[in-house]
Amino acid sequence: RMVILDARATSDWSTSHIAGALPFPFYNIEEMAERIPRDGTWILAYCACPHAASGHVVDELRQRRFPRTAVIDEGFPFWTAHNYPTAHAAIIPPRR
């Protein structure tokens, strides 16, 4: 079991993302960190660049005591270049 986080802007996630990935924009970590499990589940993050946004997300999660975290190296461009599965979705409304 694992959680895959898309660290790009939510609008980018809506356009196309790794199948099964959750929108987790790098600029909204405070709110988003409350939504992921704290049970030792592996948490993987990716972005559109090799590590900039996803690295920031992983660093922040580790500071919040999520030790089982990793970056999907080379991000979404690598994923799509290799024709791995992607999905499209409507933007998820903010949680109230």
C-alpha positions as a Markdown table, in Angstrom:
| # | Residue | x | y | z |
|---|---|---|---|---|
| 1 | Arg | 0.0 | 0.0 | 0.0 |
| 2 | Met | 1.2 | 3.5 | -0.8 |
| 3 | Val | 0.0 | 7.0 | -1.4 |
| 4 | Ile | 1.2 | 9.0 | -4.5 |
| 5 | Leu | 1.1 | 12.8 | -4.3 |
| 6 | Asp | 1.2 | 15.2 | -7.2 |
| 7 | Ala | 3.1 | 18.2 | -5.9 |
| 8 | Arg | 2.2 | 20.3 | -9.0 |
| 9 | Ala | -0.6 | 22.9 | -9.0 |
| 10 | Thr | -4.1 | 21.4 | -8.7 |
| 11 | Ser | -4.9 | 22.7 | -12.2 |
| 12 | Asp | -2.0 | 20.6 | -13.6 |
| 13 | Trp | -3.3 | 17.5 | -11.7 |
| 14 | Ser | -6.7 | 18.1 | -13.1 |
| 15 | Thr | -5.4 | 18.1 | -16.7 |
| 16 | Ser | -3.4 | 14.9 | -16.3 |
| 17 | His | -1.7 | 13.0 | -13.5 |
| 18 | Ile | -0.3 | 9.6 | -12.6 |
| 19 | Ala | -3.3 | 7.3 | -12.2 |
| 20 | Gly | -4.2 | 7.1 | -8.6 |
| 21 | Ala | -2.3 | 10.1 | -7.5 |
| 22 | Leu | -3.8 | 12.7 | -5.2 |
| 23 | Pro | -3.4 | 16.4 | -5.7 |
| 24 | Phe | -1.0 | 17.8 | -3.0 |
| 25 | Pro | 0.3 | 21.2 | -4.2 |
| 26 | Phe | 3.7 | 22.1 | -2.8 |
| 27 | Tyr | 2.4 | 25.5 | -1.8 |
| 28 | Asn | -0.5 | 24.1 | 0.4 |
| 29 | Ile | 1.3 | 21.6 | 2.6 |
| 30 | Glu | -0.3 | 22.7 | 5.9 |
| 31 | Glu | -3.8 | 21.8 | 4.8 |
| 32 | Met | -2.8 | 18.8 | 2.7 |
| 33 | Ala | -0.7 | 17.1 | 5.4 |
| 34 | Glu | -3.8 | 16.6 | 7.5 |
| 35 | Arg | -5.3 | 14.3 | 4.8 |
| 36 | Ile | -2.7 | 11.6 | 4.5 |
| 37 | Pro | -2.3 | 8.5 | 6.7 |
| 38 | Arg | 0.0 | 8.4 | 9.7 |
| 39 | Asp | 0.2 | 4.6 | 9.8 |
| 40 | Gly | 3.6 | 4.0 | 8.2 |
| 41 | Thr | 2.2 | 3.9 | 4.7 |
| 42 | Trp | 4.8 | 4.8 | 2.0 |
| 43 | Ile | 4.2 | 8.3 | 0.6 |
| 44 | Leu | 5.7 | 9.1 | -2.9 |
| 45 | Ala | 5.7 | 12.5 | -4.4 |
| 46 | Tyr | 6.3 | 13.8 | -7.9 |
| 47 | Cys | 6.2 | 17.1 | -9.8 |
| 48 | Ala | 7.0 | 18.3 | -13.4 |
| 49 | Cys | 10.7 | 18.9 | -12.7 |
| 50 | Pro | 13.1 | 16.3 | -11.3 |
| 51 | His | 12.8 | 17.3 | -7.6 |
| 52 | Ala | 11.9 | 20.9 | -7.0 |
| 53 | Ala | 8.3 | 20.8 | -5.8 |
| 54 | Ser | 8.3 | 17.1 | -4.9 |
| 55 | Gly | 11.5 | 17.4 | -2.9 |
| 56 | His | 10.0 | 20.3 | -1.0 |
| 57 | Val | 6.9 | 18.2 | -0.2 |
| 58 | Val | 9.0 | 15.3 | 1.0 |
| 59 | Asp | 11.2 | 17.5 | 3.1 |
| 60 | Glu | 8.2 | 19.1 | 4.7 |
| 61 | Leu | 6.5 | 15.7 | 5.4 |
| 62 | Arg | 9.6 | 14.4 | 7.0 |
| 63 | Gln | 9.7 | 17.4 | 9.3 |
| 64 | Arg | 6.2 | 16.5 | 10.3 |
| 65 | Arg | 7.3 | 12.9 | 11.1 |
| 66 | Phe | 6.3 | 11.1 | 8.0 |
| 67 | Pro | 9.5 | 9.0 | 7.7 |
| 68 | Arg | 8.5 | 6.7 | 4.9 |
| 69 | Thr | 8.6 | 9.2 | 2.0 |
| 70 | Ala | 10.3 | 9.3 | -1.3 |
| 71 | Val | 10.4 | 11.3 | -4.6 |
| 72 | Ile | 9.5 | 9.7 | -7.9 |
| 73 | Asp | 12.7 | 10.6 | -9.7 |
| 74 | Glu | 12.4 | 12.7 | -12.9 |
| 75 | Gly | 8.7 | 13.3 | -12.3 |
| 76 | Phe | 5.7 | 13.5 | -14.5 |
| 77 | Pro | 7.5 | 14.2 | -17.8 |
| 78 | Phe | 9.5 | 10.9 | -17.4 |
| 79 | Trp | 6.3 | 9.1 | -16.5 |
| 80 | Thr | 4.4 | 10.3 | -19.6 |
| 81 | Ala | 7.4 | 9.8 | -21.9 |
| 82 | His | 7.3 | 6.1 | -21.0 |
| 83 | Asn | 3.6 | 5.8 | -21.6 |
| 84 | Tyr | 2.8 | 4.8 | -18.0 |
| 85 | Pro | -0.8 | 5.2 | -17.0 |
| 86 | Thr | -2.3 | 8.6 | -16.5 |
| 87 | Ala | -5.7 | 9.9 | -15.6 |
| 88 | His | -7.7 | 13.2 | -15.9 |
| 89 | Ala | -10.1 | 14.6 | -13.4 |
| 90 | Ala | -12.2 | 17.6 | -12.3 |
| 91 | Ile | -10.6 | 19.8 | -9.7 |
| 92 | Ile | -11.4 | 18.6 | -6.2 |
| 93 | Pro | -13.2 | 21.3 | -4.2 |
| 94 | Pro | -11.5 | 22.4 | -1.0 |
| 95 | Arg | -12.4 | 20.6 | 2.2 |
| 96 | Arg | -14.6 | 22.6 | 4.6 |
